[in-house]
């Protein structure tokens, strides 16, 4: 059986630990958002038990990832579905667990930071922002808790945003939801810590993701951010991914109920 090195995948020490542990991981994300595995040279993730089979599958059908609700990942699974459809999302998670066993690690990452003013927000838009940026966090966690309780082990990482701490004033509904992620994280950590389930949040600053570069990271805004940061460099997705990997691995076994900020010193 080939290992990840034979496929030219670049691992750091935390990713190595996860790979070798064979833990099952679920990542939730949105297109052009944070991509935990982009920085390991390929936009695919696989379990080491079936890595070769999956590579062969991709070679035969390049459209595979676009046509299915889920695909097996490098050390877990990526869910490709509408996160607003909670029942379907729960069915997919249940299907994964029934076929492959309980989930060890959950990363809630999907969100949308479209800019909006208070005048633009009506009840429908407000509810949609809560659904997109908060609601599915709760129900994905709830869906994997049973297995984590049974295993007496688990790590949950929820993505927030430094924008609510800064009060940027151009996306009030998004910032409200992202601040609530911290409360949700701390509540779950307290309630389920007795089962050795850890729950932490990660709060990124200005990160040069594909989406941010496309929509918001203009030269003027980049200069504004760098002037405020203690560290004078543009943060990249891997800066966030490295911390997530640390919190997912057993190296962080004593860490829970905490919020970790990756913002180069803006706050």
C-alpha positions in Angstrom: 0.0 0.0 0.0 1.4 3.4 -1.0 1.5 6.2 1.5 0.8 9.9 1.0 4.4 10.6 0.1 4.1 8.5 -3.1 1.4 10.8 -4.3 3.5 13.9 -3.6 1.2 15.3 -0.9 2.9 17.7 1.4 2.2 17.0 5.1 3.1 19.0 8.2 3.6 17.3 11.5 -0.1 17.6 12.6 -1.4 16.3 9.3 1.0 13.3 9.6 -0.4 12.6 13.1 -4.0 12.6 11.7 -3.1 10.5 8.7 -1.3 7.9 10.7 -4.1 7.8 13.4 -6.7 6.8 10.8 -9.2 9.1 12.5 -12.4 10.0 10.5 -12.8 13.7 9.8 -15.6 15.8 8.3 -14.9 19.3 6.9 -17.7 21.7 6.0 -16.8 24.5 3.6 -18.1 26.6 0.8 -16.7 27.2 -2.7 -13.8 29.6 -2.7 -13.7 29.6 1.1 -11.2 28.1 3.4 -9.9 24.9 2.0 -8.1 23.0 4.7 -6.3 20.7 2.3 -5.5 23.1 -0.6 -2.2 23.8 1.0 -1.1 20.2 0.9 -0.6 20.5 -2.8 -3.8 18.8 -4.1 -7.5 19.6 -3.6 -8.4 16.1 -2.6 -8.3 14.3 0.7 -8.3 10.5 1.2 -8.1 7.9 3.9 -4.8 6.1 3.8 -6.8 2.8 3.6 -8.2 3.6 0.2 -6.0 6.3 -1.2 -5.0 4.4 -4.4 -8.6 3.4 -5.2 -9.7 7.0 -5.0 -6.9 8.3 -7.2 -7.8 5.7 -9.8 -11.5 6.8 -9.5 -10.6 10.4 -10.2 -8.5 9.5 -13.2 -11.5 7.6 -14.7 -14.1 10.2 -13.9 -12.9 13.8 -13.6 -16.5 15.0 -12.9 -17.0 12.7 -10.0 -16.6 15.3 -7.3 -19.1 17.6 -8.9 -21.8 15.0 -9.4 -22.0 13.4 -6.0 -23.3 14.5 -2.6 -20.1 13.3 -0.9 -16.8 11.8 -1.7 -14.2 10.1 0.4 -11.4 12.4 1.6 -7.8 12.2 2.4 -8.3 11.5 6.1 -12.1 11.9 6.1 -15.0 13.1 3.9 -16.0 16.3 2.2 -19.7 16.9 2.1 -21.0 18.5 -1.1 -24.6 19.5 -0.4 -26.8 22.4 0.4 -26.2 23.1 4.1 -29.5 24.9 4.4 -31.2 21.5 3.9 -30.6 20.2 7.4 -32.5 16.9 7.0 -30.5 16.0 3.9 -27.2 16.9 5.7 -28.1 14.7 8.6 -29.0 11.8 6.3 -25.6 12.1 4.6 -23.8 12.1 7.9 -25.8 9.2 9.1 -25.0 7.3 5.9 -21.2 8.0 6.4 -21.4 6.8 10.0 -23.4 3.6 9.1 -20.9 2.6 6.4 -17.6 3.7 8.0 -18.0 4.1 11.8 -18.3 7.0 14.1 -16.7 10.4 13.3 -13.7 11.4 15.4 -13.2 15.0 14.2 -15.7 17.6 12.9 -14.6 21.0 11.4 -17.5 23.5 10.8 -16.2 26.0 8.3 -18.9 26.9 5.8 -20.1 30.5 5.8 -20.8 33.5 3.6 -19.5 37.0 4.3 -21.4 39.0 1.7 -21.4 42.7 2.6 -24.6 44.4 3.6 -25.9 47.4 5.4 -28.6 47.4 8.1 -31.0 49.0 5.7 -30.7 46.1 3.3 -31.6 43.5 6.0 -35.1 42.3 6.2 -36.4 39.3 8.1 -35.9 36.9 5.2 -32.3 37.9 4.7 -31.6 37.9 8.4 -32.9 34.3 8.7 -30.9 33.3 5.7 -27.6 34.7 7.2 -28.3 32.8 10.4 -28.9 29.6 8.5 -25.8 30.0 6.3 -23.4 31.1 9.0 -24.7 29.4 12.2 -27.6 27.0 12.1 -25.8 24.1 10.4 -23.0 24.2 13.0 -25.4 23.1 15.7 -27.0 20.3 13.7 -23.7 18.9 12.3 -22.3 18.7 15.8 -25.5 17.1 17.1 -25.3 14.5 14.3 -21.8 13.3 15.3 -22.1 13.6 19.1 -23.6 10.1 19.5 -20.6 8.4 18.1 -18.1 10.6 20.0 -19.9 9.9 23.3 -19.8 6.2 22.6 -16.0 6.4 21.8 -15.5 8.8 24.7 -13.4 10.9 22.4 -13.8 13.6 19.8 -12.6 17.0 18.5 -14.9 19.7 17.1 -13.5 22.9 15.6 -15.8 25.8 14.7 -14.7 28.7 12.5 -15.6 32.2 13.6 -14.3 35.5 12.2 -12.4 38.4 13.7 -14.8 40.8 11.9 -17.3 40.6 14.9 -14.5 41.6 17.3 -13.6 44.6 15.2 -17.2 45.6 14.5 -16.5 46.5 10.9 -20.0 47.7 10.3 -20.5 46.3 6.8 -22.1 42.9 7.5 -24.0 43.0 10.7 -25.9 39.7 10.2 -22.7 37.8 9.4 -20.9 39.3 12.4 -23.8 38.5 14.7 -23.7 34.8 13.6 -19.9 34.6 13.9 -20.0 36.0 17.4 -22.6 33.3 18.3 -20.2 30.6 17.1 -18.1 31.4 20.2 -21.0 30.9 22.5 -22.1 27.7 20.8 -18.5 26.3 21.1 -18.2 27.1 24.7 -21.6 25.6 25.5 -20.9 22.3 23.7 -17.4 22.1 25.4 -19.0 22.4 28.8 -21.9 20.0 28.2 -19.9 17.2 26.5 -16.5 17.5 28.1 -17.3 14.8 30.5 -17.2 12.4 27.5 -13.7 13.6 26.6 -15.1 15.6 23.6 -13.2 18.7 22.9 -14.8 21.8 21.3 -12.8 24.8 20.2 -13.2 27.7 17.9 -10.8 29.4 15.5 -11.1 33.0 14.6 -9.3 34.0 11.4 -8.4 37.6 10.5 -7.8 38.7 6.9 -6.9 35.5 5.0 -6.0 35.5 1.3 -8.5 32.8 0.2 -9.7 32.6 -3.4 -13.0 34.3 -2.4 -11.3 37.2 -0.5 -8.9 37.9 -3.3 -11.7 37.9 -5.8 -14.2 40.1 -3.9 -12.6 42.1 -1.1 -8.8 42.0 -1.0 -8.0 45.1 -3.1 -4.6 46.7 -2.9 -6.1 49.5 -0.8 -7.8 47.1 1.6 -4.7 45.0 1.8 -2.6 48.1 2.8 -5.3 49.0 5.4 -5.1 45.5 6.9 -1.3 45.3 6.9 -1.0 48.7 8.6 -3.2 47.4 11.5 -1.5 44.0 11.8 1.5 43.5 14.1 2.9 41.0 11.6 3.4 42.8 8.2 2.5 39.9 5.9 -0.7 38.7 4.3 -2.0 35.7 6.0 -2.8 32.6 3.9 -5.2 29.7 4.4 -2.4 27.5 5.7 -1.9 29.8 8.6 -5.5 28.8 9.7 -5.2 25.2 8.5 -2.1 24.6 10.7 -4.0 25.6 13.8 -7.1 23.6 12.9 -4.9 20.5 12.3 -3.3 21.1 15.8 -6.7 21.2 17.4 -7.8 18.2 15.5 -4.9 16.1 16.6 -4.2 14.5 20.0 -1.3 16.9 20.4 -4.0 19.4 21.7 -5.7 16.8 23.9 -5.7 19.3 26.8 -7.4 22.1 24.8 -11.1 22.8 24.9 -13.7 25.6 25.4 -11.2 28.1 23.9 -11.1 30.6 21.0 -7.9 30.8 19.0 -7.3 33.9 17.0 -5.2 33.8 13.8 -5.1 37.5 12.7 -1.4 38.5 12.8 -2.2 40.8 15.7 -5.2 43.0 14.6 -7.2 42.5 17.7 
